[in-house]
Amino acid sequence: MLRKNSVGHLTQKKYQRHWEMLQKWSHNAIAVDTSLEVLDSMLANYLEHCYLEGEDLSFANYAVASVVYHLPRAKGAALPLVQQSMRGWRRLCPPRARLPIPYEVVCLLSMQAYKEHKLEICVVLQLMFLLYLRPGEAFTMRVQDIVFPVKRAGKAYKHFSILLHPSEEGIPSKTKQWDEMLSIDLKHMKFLGPALEQILDLKNRAGADKAFTISLEDVNQFMENNWEPLGLKPLGKPHAYRLRHGGASYEAALKLRTLASIQSRGRWQTLKSVKNYEKGSRLAQLFGSLSKATRDKAVRAKKDVVQVLSGKL
């Protein structure tokens, strides 16, 4: 009872939630008798996973604190890999309130990837933005999870769709949902389905294959390498999670969907959560912070990327 009351009730709940997430990720591999060396390695790998999923620094702090709470012998222990990971996170972590990336900037990055012959990065940037994907979701997709339209079968089947977290894979979404289907449904994104089909060679591959051969690390590294050379430093630090924010903000700003529809598409559980992502009013300010030369290139890229990915340029 005394140990349990060493922290407040709300903190206890947070520690318990983070401990359960860690245990689920590790398949309950962390126990009371787990050696500190093994614990250090596993927790460092977990932090890497969480960072790439777009979690913020406070999440990492609670994850580590929950381990110390449940395994008191870890407090003050030498966990060098965890300590290095936390230092790296503090250096790389984008601001807590991550701002959206304007669509024109995403297109500029896509065109740079095309010029570097990195076609998968070119198309995945579009996919992550237009479907507001969480950073890791594109890279767990299988070939069969990209669903083709069915001709002459009614409106419900006329769009390319993406299936996320299929129940047979046994891994739910961050919000514990299964079989989430997202349609490539609006006019400005119609090019994306055929582009995925061609670039990923979907019809000639096994359905169980991973759709993309690249990783989230490849995308983050590409963005980091090209951010300043493309003149994007005024936008702050790059991170793939900003694509998710950008997609929601872009469609809200242009009134392409209602907030309720954005909430459903983004799979946020409350409208309050959507308002944390929906920052359409910031897009003009962010885009305006770029130099005129960069803005002009980005506007041209928005036109060119459709042509490129449609095979017309």
N, C-alpha and C positions, 0 to 999 in steps of 0.2 A: 504494500500500500504506500509506503514512504517513497519508494523508487518511482512509482507511478505518478506521485504528486510532486516530483521534482521539477516538473514543467506544467504549464497551464493546460486546461482541457483542450483548447483549440490547437495548441502546439502538439499535444498528444495525438490528436486526430490527423494532423499533417504528417507527423512522423510515421504513424501507422500506415497511412496511404502510400507514402514514399517507400516504406519498407516492403509493402505488398507488391508495389510495382517492380522493385528490384528483385524480389524473390521470383516473381512471375517471369521476368526477363532471364534470370539465371536458372530457371527450372528448379527452384528451391535448393540450389547448390550451396547456399551460404548457411552454415549452422554454427552453434555455439562453439564447437571444437574446430572450426575452420582455421587453418594457420593464418597468421598475419600476412605472410608472403602471398598466399593464394587470395586472401581477401583484398590485398592491395592491387593485385593484377585484375581481379574480376571487377572491382569497383572502378578502376581506371578505364576498363573497357566499357563499362556501363555509362560512365560520364561521356566518353567519346560518342557512344550511340545517342545519348540524349542531346548532345550538342548538335549533332548532324540532323536530328529530328526538329531542331529549331527551338528547343527549350531555352529559357533565359538563365542568367546567373543565379537568381534566387532559387530556382529549381535545383541547381547543383548544390547550393548551400544546404538546402533541406535534405537532399539525398544523402549527403555525407553526414549531416547531423543525425539523421534517422539511424544510420549504421552505428554511430557512437552511442546513441540512446539504447539500442537493442543489444549492442555488444560493447559494454563499458570498457573492456580491456583494450579496445581500439583507440580510446581517448589518449592523446599524447603519444601514441605508438608511432613508430617509424613507418609511414606509408608513403614512400618516396614517389611512386608512380601517381598516386592520387594527388599529392602535393604539386607535382609538375603539371598534371592535367588541370588543376584549379588555377594555377598561374597562367597557363595557356588560355584557359577560358576567359579569365579577366582581361587578357590582352586582346583577344579576338572577338569577345562578345559584343554584338551590336547593342544599341540602346534598348532599354526595356520596352519602351513604347516604339517598336520598330515602325518606321514610316514606310508607306507604299513606294513602289517604283513605278513611274509613269510608263504607260504601254509603249510609247515611242522609244524609251530607253531600252526596254526589253527587245524591241525590234532591232535597235542598234547593236545590241549584244548578239542577237541571233545572226545578223548579217556578218558580224565579225567572225562568228563560229563558222559560217558558210565559207567565208574567204579562207579560213584556216583548214577547210575540208573536214570540219568536225560536225558532220550533218546530224548526228544524234543529239549533240548539245544544242544545235540550232533549233531542232524541233521540240526538244524537251523543255526548253525555256518557254516556248509558246504554250505547251501543254500545261505546265505548272501554273502559269499566269492565268490562262483562260478558264481553267477548271478549278482554280484556287486550291491546288493540291498542297497538303502538308509535305515538307521537304522529302521525306523518305518514300512517299507513296508511289511515285512514278517508277521507282526502282525495284519494287516488289511485284509489279504487274507482270503477268504472263502474256504470251502471244494471244491466248484464247480469251483474255480479259478485255481485249479491244474488239468490241462487237460491231460487226458490219451492218449497214442498213439492209432491210429486207424489202425488195421491190414488190409493189402491188399488194402490200399487206397492211395498209392503213397508216395513219399518222403516227401511231405509237412506235412504229418500227422504221421510220424514214431517216433517222439520224445515226451517225456513228455514235457509239456510247462506250464508256469506260467503266468496267466493273472493279470496284475496290473491296478489299477484305472479303473475298469469297469464303463462305462458311466452311467449305471442304478443306481449306488451308489451315483452319484452326487458329487463326490470329486475327482478333477483332481490331477495330480502329481504336484510336486514342480514347474515344468516348464509348468504347465497348459496343460498337455497332457492327453488323455484318451485311454483306451483299449490298453495298452502296453503289447505285448506278448513276453516273453523270453523263448527260447527253451533250454532244457538240452541236448545239441547237440553234444558235443565233447566226444571222447572215454574215457578220464580220469574222466568224471563226470557221466557216464552211470548208476552207482550204485545209484545215488541220487533219481531218480524217483521212483523205486521200494521201496527204503527206506522210502520215504515220504508216499507212499501208505500203507506200513505195520505199521510204527510207529504211524502215525496219524489215522490209521483205516479208511481210506477215503471211502471205499465202503460201510461201515455200518453206515455212518453218514449223516445227512441232509445237502444238498448242501449249505444252507444259514448259517450254523454254521461257526464260526471262525475256521480256519484250526488249529491254535496253541492255546493251553490253557494257555501257558506261556506268559509273557510280555517282552518287551524290557528291563524294569527294572531288570527282572530276569536274563537276559543274561548279562547285564552290571555288575550286582552284582556278578554273577558267575565268570566272567573274573577278576574282581577286587580281589575276594577272592583267586583265584588260580594263579594269575600272579606271585607273588614273590615265593610262594612255588614251582612252576614249574621251577623257575630259569629264568624268563623272564624280570626281572627288567632292564637289559641293553637295552631293546627295547624301554624304555620310558613308558608312562602311557597307560593303556588299554582303549579302547573305541570301541564300535561296529562300528563306522564309518570307522575305520581303516581296517575293513574287505572289504569294498567297494574299497578302495584304493588298498588293497592287491590283490584282484581278477583281476583288470585291469593290475596291474604291473606284476603279475605272467604270464598272457597270453601274454603280450607284450614281456616280457623277453624271453619266450620260443618260440616266434613268432607263437603262436597258432592262432592269429587273427591279421589283420592289424590295424593300429591306427584308420582308418576310421570305421572298424567294431567294434572296442572297443568303439568308440564314439557313434555309433548307439546302441549298447547293453547297454552301461551305460546311454544312453539318455541325453548326454551332448549336448548342443546346438552348441558349436563351438569346433574346433580342439584345440584351445588354452586352453579351459577348460580341455580337455583330458590330455594335457601335464602337467597340475597341479596335475593330479592323477597318470599318468603313470610314475612310478619311478622304472622301472625294474632294473636300474643300482644300486639302493640302496639295493636290496634284499640280495645280497651276503654280503655286508658290515654289514647289520643288523643281518643276520643269523650268520655271523662270530663273532659278538660281544658276542654271547652266549658261555657258557662254553662247552667244548667238550662233557661232560656227557649229558648236555641238548640237544646239537645238535644230539647226537646219539639216544636219546630217541625220539626226534622229527622225525628223519628219519624213525625209526621203526614205529612210530605212523602213518606216511603217508601210509605205507603198511597195517597196522592193521585196520585202520578206514574203508577201502574199504571192508575188510573181515568181520568186525563187522556189518557194515550196509548192507552187502549182506547176512548176516545170515550164514556165512561160518566159523566163529571163535567162 
